[in-house]
Amino acid sequence: MPYQKQLKRLGLALRVVGVVFAVGLPLMMAIFPSGWSWEPRQPEYEQMIVGIYVTLGVFLFLAGKDPMAHKSLILFTIWSSLVHGLIMLVQALFDGAERMNLVGDVPALLIIAGVLWWLLPRKGHH
């Protein structure tokens, strides 16, 4: 894929992921809590996680304007989403009460990590 086209797609993906984190996560936790929250429900924990992801979402949205100037933020998002998703995958597999997360936040985080990784230009392009 040509470099400029890839950057444009990455910028769009960052804006979409930013909106998903900032708006979609709180919405999904409200309308599909079994797939986006953990039992027993812990409102204080959920508020902290939502606060972190809303903040990250705003910064990812802003990074969409000039993705390569925010490469470290993109790499953080990729790796933290991968680690977070894999930890939750293992927990959901071993805890029957958390199985619905296998159709909610677990695949969402792994897909986000994969898409951003795929769209991030490799070395050699400046």
C-alpha positions as a printed Julia matrix, in Angstrom:
126×3 Matrix{Float64}:
   0.0     0.0    0.0
   1.43    3.44  -0.87
   2.76    5.3    2.18
   0.45    8.35   1.97
  -2.62    6.15   1.47
  -1.58    4.03   4.46
  -1.15    7.17   6.61
  -4.59    8.37   5.59
  -6.12    5.03   6.54
  -4.22    5.0    9.82
  -5.48    8.52  10.57
  -9.07    7.41   9.92
  -8.58    4.28  12.06
  -7.19    6.39  14.91
 -10.24    8.64  14.78
 -12.59    5.64  14.75
 -10.77    3.93  17.62
 -10.74    7.25  19.48
 -14.53    7.51  19.21
 -14.93    3.82  20.14
 -12.86    4.32  23.29
 -14.33    7.7   24.24
 -17.99    7.05  23.41
 -18.44    3.38  22.55
 -16.89    1.86  25.67
 -19.11    3.71  28.16
 -22.12    3.02  25.94
 -21.36   -0.71  25.61
 -20.78   -1.04  29.35
 -24.26    0.43  29.85
 -26.17   -1.55  27.2
 -24.23   -4.87  27.14
 -22.61   -5.11  30.58
 -22.15   -8.9   30.44
 -19.81   -8.47  27.46
 -18.03   -5.33  28.64
 -17.93   -5.47  32.44
 -16.71   -8.0   34.97
 -18.54   -9.67  37.83
 -19.05   -8.77  40.52
 -19.73   -5.28  39.22
 -17.38   -2.72  40.75
 -18.55    0.8   39.91
 -15.37    2.44  41.21
 -13.16    0.22  39.02
 -15.43    0.74  36.02
 -15.28    4.53  36.45
 -11.47    4.41  36.52
 -11.23    2.16  33.43
 -13.73    4.33  31.55
 -11.79    7.46  32.54
  -8.54    6.0   31.22
 -10.08    4.8   27.94
 -12.03    8.01  27.33
  -8.79    9.98  27.79
  -6.88    7.63  25.5
  -9.7     7.89  22.97
  -9.5    11.68  22.86
  -5.73   11.57  22.3
  -6.05    8.89  19.61
  -8.67   10.98  17.83
  -6.33   13.97  17.89
  -3.42   11.78  16.72
  -5.43   10.95  13.61
  -4.43   14.33  12.15
  -0.71   13.46  12.08
  -0.25    9.79  12.99
   3.52    9.53  12.68
   4.01   12.41  15.09
   2.22   10.21  17.64
   3.85    6.86  16.88
   4.64    6.12  20.53
   0.99    6.66  21.48
  -0.07    4.32  18.67
   2.43    1.67  19.77
   1.26    2.03  23.37
  -2.33    1.53  22.21
  -1.38   -1.53  20.17
   0.64   -3.22  22.9
  -1.59   -2.28  25.84
  -4.69   -3.45  23.92
  -2.98   -6.73  23.04
  -1.83   -7.36  26.62
  -5.16   -6.27  28.12
  -7.11   -8.42  25.64
  -4.95  -11.51  26.17
  -5.16  -11.25  29.96
  -8.93  -10.91  29.76
  -9.08  -13.83  27.28
  -7.34  -16.13  29.76
  -9.51  -14.89  32.63
 -12.71  -15.38  30.62
 -11.68  -18.89  29.61
 -11.03  -19.89  33.23
 -13.97  -18.06  34.83
 -17.36  -19.17  33.52
 -19.02  -16.0   34.83
 -16.9   -13.95  32.4
 -17.51  -15.94  29.18
 -19.6   -13.19  27.57
 -16.46  -11.05  27.48
 -15.29  -13.41  24.73
 -17.87  -11.71  22.47
 -17.43   -8.21  23.88
 -14.3    -6.43  25.01
 -11.81   -9.27  24.37
 -12.25   -9.41  20.58
 -12.64   -5.61  20.4
  -9.24   -5.03  22.0
  -7.52   -7.68  19.89
  -9.07   -6.33  16.68
  -8.06   -2.76  17.55
  -4.48   -3.89  18.24
  -4.36   -5.86  14.99
  -5.81   -3.12  12.78
  -3.52   -0.43  14.16
  -0.49   -2.74  13.82
  -1.43   -3.56  10.22
  -1.91    0.12   9.31
   1.19    1.45  11.07
   3.91    2.12   8.46
   7.08    0.11   8.93
  10.62    1.5    9.02
  12.01    3.11   5.93
   9.19    5.62   5.44
   9.48    9.09   6.89
